[in-house]
Amino acid sequence: MTYASQRPEHASAVNKPLTLKRRRSVVENDEYAAFLRRILAAYSRRVASGDIEAITAMAGIARDIDTALRDAIAGLRACGYSWADIAARLGVTRQGAQQRWGDPGSHGPCDS
């Protein structure tokens, strides 16, 4: 019997979590960050064990992370967060955060 020819009484056999109406679960930022830390630690161990060719890719990843951090900070600033708020979470001074990540021309998702 094919799916299309099933009788109506079998309609309840549909696996509800697989239907399009289900709500997607939210993965918290802390879980993403922990996953990323595990990946970076594993990659670091691989390079440290003698995979010198991978150091180039690892340096590229470091640049990507720096760019992502800069974009995130620009977005926070556009949403109204102060340099003091951002600096406190990064463990640096307000002036240090502004000097390192400040860019007067950057905009984020909260800009109108």
One Martini backbone bead per residue (centre of mass of N, CA, C, O) as a GRO file, in nm:
protein
  112
    1MET     BB    1   0.097   0.036   0.024
    2THR     BB    2   0.060   0.357  -0.025
    3TYR     BB    3   0.039   0.663   0.099
    4ALA     BB    4  -0.205   0.761  -0.082
    5SER     BB    5  -0.380   0.478  -0.008
    6GLN     BB    6  -0.444   0.541   0.265
    7ARG     BB    7  -0.634   0.544   0.522
    8PRO     BB    8  -0.765   0.776   0.740
    9GLU     BB    9  -0.692   0.612   1.010
   10HIS     BB   10  -0.368   0.656   0.938
   11ALA     BB   11  -0.311   0.965   0.976
   12SER     BB   12  -0.205   0.946   1.285
   13ALA     BB   13   0.089   0.824   1.193
   14VAL     BB   14   0.210   1.086   1.189
   15ASN     BB   15   0.504   1.248   1.247
   16LYS     BB   16   0.488   1.538   1.401
   17PRO     BB   17   0.796   1.642   1.414
   18LEU     BB   18   0.805   1.628   1.075
   19THR     BB   19   0.636   1.853   1.034
   20LEU     BB   20   0.596   2.186   0.926
   21LYS     BB   21   0.453   2.295   1.208
   22ARG     BB   22   0.691   2.283   1.364
   23ARG     BB   23   0.891   2.393   1.607
   24ARG     BB   24   1.185   2.530   1.643
   25SER     BB   25   1.458   2.495   1.807
   26VAL     BB   26   1.659   2.667   2.030
   27VAL     BB   27   1.991   2.770   2.009
   28GLU     BB   28   2.209   2.869   2.214
   29ASN     BB   29   2.492   3.051   2.235
   30ASP     BB   30   2.639   2.870   2.442
   31GLU     BB   31   2.632   2.616   2.261
   32TYR     BB   32   2.787   2.729   2.026
   33ALA     BB   33   3.044   2.809   2.181
   34ALA     BB   34   3.116   2.525   2.283
   35PHE     BB   35   3.142   2.397   2.005
   36LEU     BB   36   3.362   2.586   1.896
   37ARG     BB   37   3.574   2.519   2.110
   38ARG     BB   38   3.601   2.218   2.039
   39ILE     BB   39   3.693   2.257   1.749
   40LEU     BB   40   3.944   2.434   1.802
   41ALA     BB   41   4.090   2.232   1.986
   42ALA     BB   42   4.110   2.004   1.776
   43TYR     BB   43   4.262   2.167   1.560
   44SER     BB   44   4.505   2.236   1.735
   45ARG     BB   45   4.597   1.945   1.785
   46ARG     BB   46   4.647   1.879   1.490
   47VAL     BB   47   4.865   2.090   1.439
   48ALA     BB   48   5.052   2.013   1.687
   49SER     BB   49   5.102   1.711   1.557
   50GLY     BB   50   5.216   1.821   1.244
   51ASP     BB   51   5.006   2.009   1.069
   52ILE     BB   52   5.137   2.264   0.901
   53GLU     BB   53   4.929   2.325   0.669
   54ALA     BB   54   4.688   2.415   0.877
   55ILE     BB   55   4.787   2.697   0.979
   56THR     BB   56   4.665   2.870   0.755
   57ALA     BB   57   4.368   2.807   0.816
   58MET     BB   58   4.377   2.898   1.112
   59ALA     BB   59   4.441   3.196   1.050
   60GLY     BB   60   4.178   3.243   0.890
   61ILE     BB   61   3.990   3.188   1.127
   62ALA     BB   62   4.091   3.418   1.304
   63ARG     BB   63   3.998   3.639   1.108
   64ASP     BB   64   3.698   3.558   1.109
   65ILE     BB   65   3.653   3.606   1.411
   66ASP     BB   66   3.730   3.904   1.414
   67THR     BB   67   3.510   3.992   1.216
   68ALA     BB   68   3.268   3.887   1.380
   69LEU     BB   69   3.321   4.061   1.629
   70ARG     BB   70   3.303   4.333   1.489
   71ASP     BB   71   3.009   4.294   1.388
   72ALA     BB   72   2.881   4.248   1.666
   73ILE     BB   73   2.963   4.520   1.787
   74ALA     BB   74   2.826   4.698   1.578
   75GLY     BB   75   2.543   4.591   1.644
   76LEU     BB   76   2.536   4.674   1.942
   77ARG     BB   77   2.574   4.973   1.892
   78ALA     BB   78   2.317   5.004   1.708
   79CYS     BB   79   2.134   4.908   1.967
   80GLY     BB   80   2.280   5.095   2.220
   81TYR     BB   81   2.539   5.002   2.322
   82SER     BB   82   2.797   5.053   2.515
   83TRP     BB   83   3.129   5.047   2.567
   84ALA     BB   84   3.103   4.959   2.863
   85ASP     BB   85   2.927   4.709   2.819
   86ILE     BB   86   3.121   4.562   2.627
   87ALA     BB   87   3.386   4.572   2.793
   88ALA     BB   88   3.287   4.412   3.041
   89ARG     BB   89   3.249   4.139   2.871
   90LEU     BB   90   3.567   4.147   2.763
   91GLY     BB   91   3.778   4.259   2.982
   92VAL     BB   92   3.791   4.570   2.917
   93THR     BB   93   3.818   4.874   2.837
   94ARG     BB   94   3.649   5.116   2.692
   95GLN     BB   95   3.885   5.233   2.530
   96GLY     BB   96   3.993   4.964   2.421
   97ALA     BB   97   3.739   4.883   2.263
   98GLN     BB   98   3.721   5.136   2.084
   99GLN     BB   99   4.003   5.110   1.953
  100ARG     BB  100   3.967   4.817   1.836
  101TRP     BB  101   3.629   4.827   1.734
  102GLY     BB  102   3.605   5.102   1.626
  103ASP     BB  103   3.356   5.233   1.377
  104PRO     BB  104   3.188   5.498   1.251
  105GLY     BB  105   3.074   5.335   0.972
  106SER     BB  106   2.922   5.127   1.127
  107HIS     BB  107   2.658   4.880   1.100
  108GLY     BB  108   2.347   4.739   1.211
  109PRO     BB  109   2.035   4.582   1.270
  110CYS     BB  110   1.924   4.849   1.445
  111ASP     BB  111   1.916   5.022   1.222
  112SER     BB  112   1.704   5.259   1.036
   0.00000   0.00000   0.00000
